[in-house]
Amino acid sequence: MPDNAEVHIGARIAQIRKQRGLTQQGLAMRAHISKSLLSKVECGQKPASPSLVAVCARALGVPTPDLLGQPFADELRRDRMDALIQPIREALENWDIPLEWQTKPRPVALIRADVQRALAQRREAEYTELVRDLPALIDECVQAVHISSGEEQRQAYECLAGTFRCVFTVAWRLGYLDLGTVALDRLAWAAPQADEPGLAANYAFLRAQTTMSSGRYDLGMRVVERALRDLEGQEARRPSGIVTMRGMLHLRAAVIAGRAKDRDHAEARLREARVLAEETGELPDYGASWGPANVGVHAVAIALEMDEFGLAIELAEGVRIPRGWARSRAGHHWMDLSKAYAWEGTPEQALDCLQRARRIAPQQTRYHPTARETVIALKRRERVRSGSLAQYAQWIGV
């Protein structure tokens, strides 16, 4: 792969295609896309949508991060994040065997407070502190699981599941999909032990996300449908969590349908989510920003999935982000909107949205393929050199 950070996704697709000895027609046939679309993406005339990246990655036999350019090694080294990933890998090696500690771990109530702080850091996209603390927190949760019993042990399992959720998010955001898959497997093991239906639904929500990366939309939809059935009639210690996860699963299904270019199904799922959100209002639980605002930003994101950039901008006008909303979610919305403005030919608004995303969630924005691809597109199209764009490009690493 080239080291040039300014290489866009389409150029990476073209390079690997040629390495595989494939023509554009050959790859288009394997990926079930039109040759015309592939040609425009490879030369940078059209954006590489997540769905196109997924099907091209499958057809080329490479992980999606290879096409996205992740992990962004230079920026990770500059932020000293790369050295923090290996300890997390090592911590995930053990999840089911007690450790030979000479002292007892702290009471579960104190561990729980630290896990809640880690989950808050995940929502706020504060990755540096989060990844630094996770290895020791995982070990402590594992030990607590093995030396406790009854309700305390159940809570220890819930804490352990929370740490795995955090690892998944960091790994996925930084492009370490293999690490994310391991964390997801660990979550699948821990969630049932916590005896909380919302955690099992949370696992399904994340698993469906991984299927989108590989373009397995059929499988992702089945994962969502099964999770929704499993929630029916369930009793929970946190009833609001059941409602939250039901709504989030409908939103996940809507995004999957959008990537599959099934507008009718996507709209139907959005309607179901919207009705539920109007009943509940803003109801964050299980680390999810559930409520009318999240339904609104998902509608914008789905318009992007359908390459309807003007519609995305129009829908965004009706989105009202609540005060104190999760920074990770708000930052993602502004990155989505920047992409819409960039490909609608309004670079000033696109850069303004990127600046908003940076102010809200700087680490998430710095490592997100959408932000980087938008900056590259703006640089390729700029007619008059922009100092603001140049500074932003230097900060993000392109």
TIDREN-197647 format. One record per residue (C-alpha): y negated, z, x negated; residue number from 1. Coordinates in steps of 0.25 Angstrom, whole numbers, plus 2048, in hexadecimal, padded with zeros to 3 digits. Layout:
N
pt v: Y | w: Z | u: X | nr: NUM
...
END
This chain:
398
pt v: 800 | w: 800 | u: 800 | nr: 1
pt v: 7F2 | w: 7FD | u: 7FB | nr: 2
pt v: 7E9 | w: 809 | u: 7F6 | nr: 3
pt v: 7DD | w: 803 | u: 7FC | nr: 4
pt v: 7D8 | w: 80C | u: 807 | nr: 5
pt v: 7D0 | w: 801 | u: 80E | nr: 6
pt v: 7DD | w: 7FA | u: 811 | nr: 7
pt v: 7DE | w: 7FA | u: 820 | nr: 8
pt v: 7EB | w: 7FB | u: 828 | nr: 9
pt v: 7EC | w: 7ED | u: 82B | nr: 10
pt v: 7EC | w: 7E9 | u: 81C | nr: 11
pt v: 7F7 | w: 7F4 | u: 81A | nr: 12
pt v: 7FF | w: 7ED | u: 825 | nr: 13
pt v: 7FD | w: 7E0 | u: 81E | nr: 14
pt v: 801 | w: 7E5 | u: 810 | nr: 15
pt v: 80E | w: 7EB | u: 815 | nr: 16
pt v: 811 | w: 7DF | u: 81D | nr: 17
pt v: 810 | w: 7D6 | u: 811 | nr: 18
pt v: 819 | w: 7E0 | u: 809 | nr: 19
pt v: 823 | w: 7DF | u: 814 | nr: 20
pt v: 823 | w: 7D0 | u: 813 | nr: 21
pt v: 81E | w: 7CE | u: 821 | nr: 22
pt v: 814 | w: 7C4 | u: 827 | nr: 23
pt v: 80A | w: 7C9 | u: 831 | nr: 24
pt v: 813 | w: 7C2 | u: 83C | nr: 25
pt v: 81F | w: 7C9 | u: 837 | nr: 26
pt v: 819 | w: 7D7 | u: 837 | nr: 27
pt v: 812 | w: 7D4 | u: 845 | nr: 28
pt v: 820 | w: 7D0 | u: 84A | nr: 29
pt v: 827 | w: 7DD | u: 845 | nr: 30
pt v: 81B | w: 7E6 | u: 84A | nr: 31
pt v: 81A | w: 7DF | u: 858 | nr: 32
pt v: 80C | w: 7DC | u: 856 | nr: 33
pt v: 804 | w: 7CF | u: 856 | nr: 34
pt v: 802 | w: 7C7 | u: 849 | nr: 35
pt v: 7F3 | w: 7C6 | u: 84D | nr: 36
pt v: 7F1 | w: 7D5 | u: 84E | nr: 37
pt v: 7F8 | w: 7D8 | u: 841 | nr: 38
pt v: 7F0 | w: 7CD | u: 83A | nr: 39
pt v: 7E3 | w: 7D3 | u: 83F | nr: 40
pt v: 7E7 | w: 7E2 | u: 83B | nr: 41
pt v: 7EB | w: 7DE | u: 82D | nr: 42
pt v: 7DE | w: 7D7 | u: 82A | nr: 43
pt v: 7D6 | w: 7E3 | u: 831 | nr: 44
pt v: 7D1 | w: 7DB | u: 83D | nr: 45
pt v: 7D8 | w: 7E5 | u: 847 | nr: 46
pt v: 7DB | w: 7F3 | u: 845 | nr: 47
pt v: 7E9 | w: 7F8 | u: 842 | nr: 48
pt v: 7ED | w: 800 | u: 84F | nr: 49
pt v: 7F7 | w: 80B | u: 84D | nr: 50
pt v: 801 | w: 804 | u: 855 | nr: 51
pt v: 800 | w: 7F8 | u: 84C | nr: 52
pt v: 801 | w: 800 | u: 840 | nr: 53
pt v: 80D | w: 807 | u: 846 | nr: 54
pt v: 815 | w: 7FA | u: 849 | nr: 55
pt v: 811 | w: 7F3 | u: 83C | nr: 56
pt v: 816 | w: 800 | u: 834 | nr: 57
pt v: 823 | w: 7FF | u: 83C | nr: 58
pt v: 824 | w: 7F0 | u: 839 | nr: 59
pt v: 821 | w: 7F2 | u: 82A | nr: 60
pt v: 82A | w: 7FE | u: 829 | nr: 61
pt v: 81F | w: 807 | u: 823 | nr: 62
pt v: 819 | w: 814 | u: 829 | nr: 63
pt v: 80C | w: 813 | u: 830 | nr: 64
pt v: 804 | w: 81A | u: 825 | nr: 65
pt v: 807 | w: 80F | u: 81C | nr: 66
pt v: 7FF | w: 806 | u: 824 | nr: 67
pt v: 7F4 | w: 810 | u: 827 | nr: 68
pt v: 7F3 | w: 813 | u: 819 | nr: 69
pt v: 7F7 | w: 822 | u: 81A | nr: 70
pt v: 7F7 | w: 82C | u: 814 | nr: 71
pt v: 7E9 | w: 82A | u: 80F | nr: 72
pt v: 7ED | w: 82F | u: 801 | nr: 73
pt v: 7DF | w: 82E | u: 7FA | nr: 74
pt v: 7D8 | w: 836 | u: 805 | nr: 75
pt v: 7E4 | w: 840 | u: 806 | nr: 76
pt v: 7E2 | w: 843 | u: 7F7 | nr: 77
pt v: 7D3 | w: 844 | u: 7F8 | nr: 78
pt v: 7D5 | w: 84E | u: 803 | nr: 79
pt v: 7E0 | w: 855 | u: 7FB | nr: 80
pt v: 7E9 | w: 853 | u: 808 | nr: 81
pt v: 7F4 | w: 84C | u: 801 | nr: 82
pt v: 7F9 | w: 858 | u: 7F9 | nr: 83
pt v: 7FA | w: 860 | u: 806 | nr: 84
pt v: 804 | w: 857 | u: 80C | nr: 85
pt v: 810 | w: 85A | u: 803 | nr: 86
pt v: 810 | w: 869 | u: 806 | nr: 87
pt v: 811 | w: 866 | u: 815 | nr: 88
pt v: 81D | w: 85D | u: 812 | nr: 89
pt v: 823 | w: 868 | u: 80B | nr: 90
pt v: 820 | w: 872 | u: 816 | nr: 91
pt v: 827 | w: 869 | u: 820 | nr: 92
pt v: 834 | w: 869 | u: 818 | nr: 93
pt v: 837 | w: 876 | u: 81F | nr: 94
pt v: 836 | w: 879 | u: 82D | nr: 95
pt v: 843 | w: 880 | u: 831 | nr: 96
pt v: 848 | w: 889 | u: 825 | nr: 97
pt v: 842 | w: 897 | u: 823 | nr: 98
pt v: 83A | w: 898 | u: 816 | nr: 99
pt v: 83D | w: 8A3 | u: 80B | nr: 100
pt v: 831 | w: 8AB | u: 80D | nr: 101
pt v: 82F | w: 8B9 | u: 807 | nr: 102
pt v: 825 | w: 8BC | u: 812 | nr: 103
pt v: 824 | w: 8BA | u: 821 | nr: 104
pt v: 81B | w: 8AF | u: 826 | nr: 105
pt v: 80F | w: 8B4 | u: 82E | nr: 106
pt v: 810 | w: 8B7 | u: 83D | nr: 107
pt v: 812 | w: 8AB | u: 845 | nr: 108
pt v: 804 | w: 8AE | u: 84C | nr: 109
pt v: 7FD | w: 8AC | u: 83F | nr: 110
pt v: 805 | w: 8A0 | u: 83C | nr: 111
pt v: 802 | w: 89A | u: 849 | nr: 112
pt v: 7F3 | w: 89C | u: 847 | nr: 113
pt v: 7F4 | w: 894 | u: 83A | nr: 114
pt v: 7FC | w: 889 | u: 841 | nr: 115
pt v: 7F1 | w: 888 | u: 84C | nr: 116
pt v: 7E7 | w: 887 | u: 841 | nr: 117
pt v: 7EF | w: 87B | u: 83B | nr: 118
pt v: 7F0 | w: 875 | u: 849 | nr: 119
pt v: 7E1 | w: 876 | u: 84A | nr: 120
pt v: 7DF | w: 870 | u: 83D | nr: 121
pt v: 7E8 | w: 864 | u: 841 | nr: 122
pt v: 7DF | w: 862 | u: 84E | nr: 123
pt v: 7D3 | w: 862 | u: 845 | nr: 124
pt v: 7D9 | w: 859 | u: 83B | nr: 125
pt v: 7D6 | w: 863 | u: 830 | nr: 126
pt v: 7E2 | w: 85E | u: 827 | nr: 127
pt v: 7DF | w: 864 | u: 819 | nr: 128
pt v: 7E0 | w: 873 | u: 81E | nr: 129
pt v: 7EB | w: 870 | u: 827 | nr: 130
pt v: 7F5 | w: 869 | u: 81D | nr: 131
pt v: 7F2 | w: 874 | u: 813 | nr: 132
pt v: 7F6 | w: 87F | u: 81C | nr: 133
pt v: 802 | w: 878 | u: 823 | nr: 134
pt v: 80D | w: 87A | u: 818 | nr: 135
pt v: 80C | w: 889 | u: 818 | nr: 136
pt v: 80B | w: 88A | u: 827 | nr: 137
pt v: 817 | w: 882 | u: 829 | nr: 138
pt v: 81F | w: 88B | u: 820 | nr: 139
pt v: 81A | w: 897 | u: 827 | nr: 140
pt v: 81D | w: 892 | u: 834 | nr: 141
pt v: 82B | w: 88E | u: 830 | nr: 142
pt v: 82E | w: 89C | u: 82B | nr: 143
pt v: 828 | w: 8A2 | u: 837 | nr: 144
pt v: 832 | w: 89A | u: 840 | nr: 145
pt v: 83E | w: 8A0 | u: 838 | nr: 146
pt v: 83A | w: 8AF | u: 838 | nr: 147
pt v: 834 | w: 8B0 | u: 846 | nr: 148
pt v: 83B | w: 8B0 | u: 853 | nr: 149
pt v: 838 | w: 8AF | u: 862 | nr: 150
pt v: 82A | w: 8AC | u: 866 | nr: 151
pt v: 824 | w: 8AD | u: 858 | nr: 152
pt v: 82E | w: 8A3 | u: 853 | nr: 153
pt v: 82B | w: 89A | u: 85E | nr: 154
pt v: 81C | w: 89A | u: 85A | nr: 155
pt v: 820 | w: 898 | u: 84C | nr: 156
pt v: 827 | w: 88B | u: 850 | nr: 157
pt v: 81B | w: 887 | u: 857 | nr: 158
pt v: 812 | w: 88A | u: 84B | nr: 159
pt v: 81C | w: 882 | u: 842 | nr: 160
pt v: 81B | w: 876 | u: 84C | nr: 161
pt v: 80C | w: 877 | u: 84B | nr: 162
pt v: 80C | w: 875 | u: 83C | nr: 163
pt v: 815 | w: 869 | u: 83D | nr: 164
pt v: 80B | w: 863 | u: 847 | nr: 165
pt v: 800 | w: 865 | u: 83D | nr: 166
pt v: 809 | w: 85E | u: 832 | nr: 167
pt v: 80B | w: 853 | u: 83B | nr: 168
pt v: 7FD | w: 850 | u: 83E | nr: 169
pt v: 7F8 | w: 851 | u: 82F | nr: 170
pt v: 804 | w: 848 | u: 82B | nr: 171
pt v: 801 | w: 83E | u: 836 | nr: 172
pt v: 7F2 | w: 83E | u: 833 | nr: 173
pt v: 7F4 | w: 83C | u: 824 | nr: 174
pt v: 7FE | w: 831 | u: 825 | nr: 175
pt v: 80A | w: 839 | u: 821 | nr: 176
pt v: 813 | w: 835 | u: 82C | nr: 177
pt v: 820 | w: 839 | u: 825 | nr: 178
pt v: 81B | w: 848 | u: 825 | nr: 179
pt v: 816 | w: 847 | u: 833 | nr: 180
pt v: 824 | w: 843 | u: 837 | nr: 181
pt v: 82A | w: 84F | u: 830 | nr: 182
pt v: 820 | w: 858 | u: 837 | nr: 183
pt v: 823 | w: 852 | u: 844 | nr: 184
pt v: 832 | w: 855 | u: 842 | nr: 185
pt v: 82F | w: 863 | u: 83F | nr: 186
pt v: 826 | w: 864 | u: 84B | nr: 187
pt v: 832 | w: 85F | u: 854 | nr: 188
pt v: 83B | w: 86A | u: 84E | nr: 189
pt v: 830 | w: 875 | u: 850 | nr: 190
pt v: 82B | w: 872 | u: 85E | nr: 191
pt v: 837 | w: 875 | u: 866 | nr: 192
pt v: 838 | w: 883 | u: 85F | nr: 193
pt v: 82A | w: 886 | u: 863 | nr: 194
pt v: 82F | w: 885 | u: 872 | nr: 195
pt v: 822 | w: 87F | u: 876 | nr: 196
pt v: 823 | w: 871 | u: 87E | nr: 197
pt v: 815 | w: 86D | u: 879 | nr: 198
pt v: 819 | w: 86D | u: 86B | nr: 199
pt v: 825 | w: 864 | u: 86E | nr: 200
pt v: 81C | w: 85B | u: 875 | nr: 201
pt v: 812 | w: 85B | u: 869 | nr: 202
pt v: 81E | w: 856 | u: 860 | nr: 203
pt v: 820 | w: 84B | u: 86A | nr: 204
pt v: 811 | w: 847 | u: 869 | nr: 205
pt v: 811 | w: 846 | u: 85A | nr: 206
pt v: 81F | w: 83F | u: 85A | nr: 207
pt v: 819 | w: 834 | u: 863 | nr: 208
pt v: 80E | w: 833 | u: 859 | nr: 209
pt v: 818 | w: 830 | u: 84E | nr: 210
pt v: 81E | w: 825 | u: 856 | nr: 211
pt v: 810 | w: 81E | u: 858 | nr: 212
pt v: 80F | w: 81D | u: 849 | nr: 213
pt v: 81C | w: 815 | u: 848 | nr: 214
pt v: 819 | w: 80D | u: 855 | nr: 215
pt v: 825 | w: 813 | u: 85D | nr: 216
pt v: 81C | w: 814 | u: 869 | nr: 217
pt v: 829 | w: 813 | u: 872 | nr: 218
pt v: 82E | w: 820 | u: 86B | nr: 219
pt v: 821 | w: 827 | u: 86B | nr: 220
pt v: 820 | w: 825 | u: 87A | nr: 221
pt v: 82E | w: 82A | u: 87D | nr: 222
pt v: 82B | w: 837 | u: 874 | nr: 223
pt v: 81E | w: 839 | u: 87D | nr: 224
pt v: 826 | w: 837 | u: 88A | nr: 225
pt v: 831 | w: 841 | u: 886 | nr: 226
pt v: 827 | w: 84B | u: 882 | nr: 227
pt v: 820 | w: 84A | u: 88F | nr: 228
pt v: 82D | w: 84C | u: 896 | nr: 229
pt v: 830 | w: 858 | u: 88E | nr: 230
pt v: 823 | w: 85F | u: 892 | nr: 231
pt v: 826 | w: 85E | u: 8A1 | nr: 232
pt v: 828 | w: 86B | u: 8A7 | nr: 233
pt v: 827 | w: 873 | u: 899 | nr: 234
pt v: 822 | w: 881 | u: 899 | nr: 235
pt v: 81A | w: 884 | u: 88D | nr: 236
pt v: 812 | w: 890 | u: 887 | nr: 237
pt v: 806 | w: 887 | u: 886 | nr: 238
pt v: 806 | w: 87F | u: 893 | nr: 239
pt v: 7F9 | w: 878 | u: 88E | nr: 240
pt v: 801 | w: 872 | u: 883 | nr: 241
pt v: 80B | w: 86B | u: 88C | nr: 242
pt v: 7FF | w: 865 | u: 893 | nr: 243
pt v: 7F8 | w: 861 | u: 886 | nr: 244
pt v: 805 | w: 85A | u: 880 | nr: 245
pt v: 808 | w: 853 | u: 88D | nr: 246
pt v: 7FA | w: 84D | u: 88C | nr: 247
pt v: 7FB | w: 84A | u: 87E | nr: 248
pt v: 808 | w: 843 | u: 880 | nr: 249
pt v: 802 | w: 83A | u: 88A | nr: 250
pt v: 7F7 | w: 836 | u: 880 | nr: 251
pt v: 802 | w: 834 | u: 875 | nr: 252
pt v: 809 | w: 82A | u: 87F | nr: 253
pt v: 7FC | w: 823 | u: 882 | nr: 254
pt v: 7F9 | w: 821 | u: 873 | nr: 255
pt v: 807 | w: 81C | u: 871 | nr: 256
pt v: 805 | w: 812 | u: 87D | nr: 257
pt v: 7F8 | w: 80E | u: 877 | nr: 258
pt v: 7FF | w: 80A | u: 86A | nr: 259
pt v: 809 | w: 803 | u: 871 | nr: 260
pt v: 7FE | w: 7FB | u: 878 | nr: 261
pt v: 803 | w: 800 | u: 886 | nr: 262
pt v: 7F5 | w: 802 | u: 88C | nr: 263
pt v: 7FB | w: 805 | u: 89A | nr: 264
pt v: 804 | w: 810 | u: 895 | nr: 265
pt v: 7F9 | w: 816 | u: 88C | nr: 266
pt v: 7EF | w: 816 | u: 897 | nr: 267
pt v: 7F9 | w: 81D | u: 8A0 | nr: 268
pt v: 7FC | w: 828 | u: 896 | nr: 269
pt v: 7ED | w: 82A | u: 894 | nr: 270
pt v: 7EB | w: 82C | u: 8A3 | nr: 271
pt v: 7F6 | w: 836 | u: 8A3 | nr: 272
pt v: 7EF | w: 83D | u: 898 | nr: 273
pt v: 7E2 | w: 83C | u: 89E | nr: 274
pt v: 7E6 | w: 842 | u: 8AB | nr: 275
pt v: 7ED | w: 84E | u: 8A4 | nr: 276
pt v: 7E0 | w: 850 | u: 89B | nr: 277
pt v: 7D7 | w: 851 | u: 8A7 | nr: 278
pt v: 7E0 | w: 85C | u: 8AD | nr: 279
pt v: 7E0 | w: 864 | u: 8A0 | nr: 280
pt v: 7D3 | w: 861 | u: 899 | nr: 281
pt v: 7D3 | w: 864 | u: 88A | nr: 282
pt v: 7E0 | w: 86B | u: 887 | nr: 283
pt v: 7E3 | w: 86C | u: 878 | nr: 284
pt v: 7F1 | w: 871 | u: 874 | nr: 285
pt v: 7FB | w: 86E | u: 86A | nr: 286
pt v: 7F1 | w: 869 | u: 861 | nr: 287
pt v: 7EE | w: 85D | u: 86B | nr: 288
pt v: 7E0 | w: 85A | u: 870 | nr: 289
pt v: 7E4 | w: 858 | u: 87E | nr: 290
pt v: 7DA | w: 855 | u: 889 | nr: 291
pt v: 7D1 | w: 84A | u: 88F | nr: 292
pt v: 7CA | w: 847 | u: 881 | nr: 293
pt v: 7D8 | w: 844 | u: 87B | nr: 294
pt v: 7DC | w: 83B | u: 886 | nr: 295
pt v: 7CE | w: 834 | u: 884 | nr: 296
pt v: 7D0 | w: 832 | u: 875 | nr: 297
pt v: 7DE | w: 82D | u: 877 | nr: 298
pt v: 7D9 | w: 823 | u: 880 | nr: 299
pt v: 7D0 | w: 81E | u: 875 | nr: 300
pt v: 7DB | w: 81E | u: 86B | nr: 301
pt v: 7E4 | w: 816 | u: 875 | nr: 302
pt v: 7DA | w: 80B | u: 876 | nr: 303
pt v: 7DA | w: 80A | u: 867 | nr: 304
pt v: 7E9 | w: 809 | u: 867 | nr: 305
pt v: 7E7 | w: 7FD | u: 871 | nr: 306
pt v: 7DC | w: 7F7 | u: 867 | nr: 307
pt v: 7D2 | w: 7F9 | u: 873 | nr: 308
pt v: 7C6 | w: 7FE | u: 86A | nr: 309
pt v: 7BB | w: 7FB | u: 874 | nr: 310
pt v: 7C3 | w: 803 | u: 87F | nr: 311
pt v: 7C5 | w: 80F | u: 875 | nr: 312
pt v: 7B6 | w: 810 | u: 872 | nr: 313
pt v: 7B4 | w: 80F | u: 881 | nr: 314
pt v: 7BE | w: 81A | u: 884 | nr: 315
pt v: 7B8 | w: 823 | u: 879 | nr: 316
pt v: 7AB | w: 824 | u: 880 | nr: 317
pt v: 7B2 | w: 82C | u: 88B | nr: 318
pt v: 7B8 | w: 836 | u: 881 | nr: 319
pt v: 7B2 | w: 844 | u: 87F | nr: 320
pt v: 7B8 | w: 84C | u: 874 | nr: 321
pt v: 7B7 | w: 85B | u: 877 | nr: 322
pt v: 7B0 | w: 865 | u: 86E | nr: 323
pt v: 7BA | w: 86B | u: 864 | nr: 324
pt v: 7C5 | w: 860 | u: 866 | nr: 325
pt v: 7CF | w: 85E | u: 85B | nr: 326
pt v: 7C8 | w: 857 | u: 850 | nr: 327
pt v: 7D5 | w: 84F | u: 84D | nr: 328
pt v: 7D5 | w: 849 | u: 85B | nr: 329
pt v: 7C6 | w: 846 | u: 85B | nr: 330
pt v: 7C6 | w: 840 | u: 84D | nr: 331
pt v: 7D1 | w: 837 | u: 851 | nr: 332
pt v: 7C9 | w: 832 | u: 85D | nr: 333
pt v: 7BD | w: 82E | u: 855 | nr: 334
pt v: 7C6 | w: 827 | u: 84B | nr: 335
pt v: 7CC | w: 81F | u: 857 | nr: 336
pt v: 7BE | w: 81C | u: 85C | nr: 337
pt v: 7B9 | w: 817 | u: 84E | nr: 338
pt v: 7C5 | w: 80D | u: 84E | nr: 339
pt v: 7C1 | w: 808 | u: 85B | nr: 340
pt v: 7B2 | w: 806 | u: 857 | nr: 341
pt v: 7B6 | w: 800 | u: 84A | nr: 342
pt v: 7BE | w: 7F5 | u: 851 | nr: 343
pt v: 7B4 | w: 7F3 | u: 85C | nr: 344
pt v: 7AA | w: 7EF | u: 851 | nr: 345
pt v: 7A1 | w: 7FB | u: 851 | nr: 346
pt v: 7A2 | w: 801 | u: 843 | nr: 347
pt v: 797 | w: 80B | u: 845 | nr: 348
pt v: 79E | w: 812 | u: 850 | nr: 349
pt v: 7AB | w: 811 | u: 849 | nr: 350
pt v: 7A5 | w: 818 | u: 83D | nr: 351
pt v: 79E | w: 823 | u: 845 | nr: 352
pt v: 7AC | w: 826 | u: 84C | nr: 353
pt v: 7B2 | w: 827 | u: 83E | nr: 354
pt v: 7A7 | w: 831 | u: 83A | nr: 355
pt v: 7AA | w: 839 | u: 846 | nr: 356
pt v: 7B9 | w: 839 | u: 843 | nr: 357
pt v: 7B6 | w: 83E | u: 835 | nr: 358
pt v: 7AC | w: 849 | u: 839 | nr: 359
pt v: 7B7 | w: 84E | u: 843 | nr: 360
pt v: 7C4 | w: 84D | u: 83B | nr: 361
pt v: 7C1 | w: 848 | u: 82D | nr: 362
pt v: 7CF | w: 84A | u: 827 | nr: 363
pt v: 7D6 | w: 843 | u: 833 | nr: 364
pt v: 7CC | w: 837 | u: 832 | nr: 365
pt v: 7CD | w: 836 | u: 823 | nr: 366
pt v: 7DC | w: 834 | u: 824 | nr: 367
pt v: 7DD | w: 82C | u: 831 | nr: 368
pt v: 7E1 | w: 81D | u: 831 | nr: 369
pt v: 7D8 | w: 81A | u: 83D | nr: 370
pt v: 7CB | w: 81F | u: 835 | nr: 371
pt v: 7CF | w: 818 | u: 828 | nr: 372
pt v: 7D2 | w: 80B | u: 82F | nr: 373
pt v: 7C5 | w: 80B | u: 837 | nr: 374
pt v: 7BD | w: 80D | u: 82A | nr: 375
pt v: 7C4 | w: 802 | u: 824 | nr: 376
pt v: 7C1 | w: 7F9 | u: 830 | nr: 377
pt v: 7B3 | w: 7FD | u: 830 | nr: 378
pt v: 7B1 | w: 7FA | u: 821 | nr: 379
pt v: 7B8 | w: 7EC | u: 822 | nr: 380
pt v: 7AE | w: 7E8 | u: 82D | nr: 381
pt v: 7A1 | w: 7EE | u: 829 | nr: 382
pt v: 796 | w: 7E4 | u: 826 | nr: 383
pt v: 78C | w: 7EE | u: 820 | nr: 384
pt v: 791 | w: 7F8 | u: 817 | nr: 385
pt v: 790 | w: 806 | u: 81E | nr: 386
pt v: 78E | w: 812 | u: 815 | nr: 387
pt v: 794 | w: 81B | u: 820 | nr: 388
pt v: 7A0 | w: 813 | u: 821 | nr: 389
pt v: 7A2 | w: 813 | u: 812 | nr: 390
pt v: 7A1 | w: 822 | u: 811 | nr: 391
pt v: 7AB | w: 824 | u: 81C | nr: 392
pt v: 7B4 | w: 81A | u: 816 | nr: 393
pt v: 7B4 | w: 821 | u: 809 | nr: 394
pt v: 7B6 | w: 82E | u: 810 | nr: 395
pt v: 7C3 | w: 829 | u: 817 | nr: 396
pt v: 7C8 | w: 822 | u: 80B | nr: 397
pt v: 7C6 | w: 813 | u: 80E | nr: 398
END
